[in-house]
Amino acid sequence: MAWKVAQWPVALFFVVLCFALIYFFAPDIKHAKWYWITPGSVIGVLLWIVASAGFKVYLQYFDSYSKSYGSLAGVVVLMLWFYITGLALLIGGEINAEIEHAAAEHGRADAKAEGEKEAPAA
């Protein structure tokens, strides 16, 4: 019973961690700064959960993929879900970038301005 209760926060933690890892390793910068939880990763995960649940409801009530695509319906649904996941990742990353750009405009020394790969040397 304890595992049934604890599995959801543990799973949520690992999904947020995966988003944070993607936001750390994906940008092409030399000296990235690690943050365990960023606003973009939290919002991206929440958006991903809501979009996945909405996609599940859509498939449950309005599914006609098997009529249109036959045996390839599973592949089509999986590709649409990958698209939704990628969109949630991109939106979260954009939120992180906008927060950092706003911090650079307000004078934070270690923040990168828009279009910069590294913060200016202080």
N, C-alpha and C positions, 0 to 999 in steps of 0.2 A: 504494500500500500504506500509506503514512504517513497519508493522509486516512482510510482505512478504520479505522485505529487511533484517530486523533484525533477522529473525528466524534462518538463517544459521549460523551467528556468535554465537548466543546463543546456538544452538544445538552443534556446534563445541566446545564451552567452556565446556558444560556439558559432552561431550564425553572425552575430555582431563581430566576433573576433575575425571571422573569415572576411567580412566586409572591410574591417580595419586593415587586415593584411593586404588586401587588394589595393586599398587606398595608399598603403605604404610602399608597396613594391611596383605598382603599375606606372606611376609617373616617371618620366625620364629625367631624374635629377640625381646629382651626385651625393648630396648630404641631406637625406630626408630625416625628419624628426618623428619619432614614434609616439603615437598617442593610443592608449588602450581603447578609449571610446571617444568618438568624435560626433558632433551633431549630425554630420552627413551620414555616418554609418548607422546611427540610431534611426534617423528619418528614413534612410534607404531600406533598412530592415522592416520597419513598420509599413512602409509603402509596399514592399515586396509581400509581406504577409497579407495585407488587405487586398492587393491585386491578385494574389494567388487564390485567396478565398473567393473573391468575386469571379475569377475565371472558373473555379470549381462549380460555383452556383450556375454560371452560364452554361457550362458543359452538362450539368445535371438536368437543366430544364429546356435548353435550346439546342441540344446536340443533334446535328444532322451531318456530321463529318463522315460517318460510315456510309451514308447514302451517296455522298458526293465523291469520296475518295476510296471507298471500299476498304481493302486491307491496309492501305497506307494511312488511314485515319489516325492511328496511334502516333505515327511519325509527324503528321501535321500538327496534332495537339501538342506534342513534345516541343516542336520547333516554336510554336506560339508561346508556350510557357517559357522557353529560353529567351525569347524576345522580351517578354514581360520582365523577366529577371534582369536582363541586361539594361532595360530602361530604368528599373529601380536602382541599379548600381550607378548608372550615369547621373541620375538625378541626385543621389547622395553625394557623389563626387563633385558635382557642380555646386552643391550647397557648401561643402567644405572649401572649395576654391573661392566662392564669393565671400565667405567669412574671412578667409585669409587676405583677400584683396582689400576688404573693408578695414581689417586690422592694419595693413600696410599704409592705407590712406590716413589712418588716424595716428600714425607715427610709431607703431610697434617695430622695433629694430629687427627682429628675426622673421618678420612676415615678408612674403614675396608679393610684389605688385603684379598687376595683370600683365601677362606675357613674359614674366621673368622665370628663369629656372632656379635661381638661387637668390637668397636675400642679399641686398647690398652689404658690402663690408663696412663695418662700423669703425 
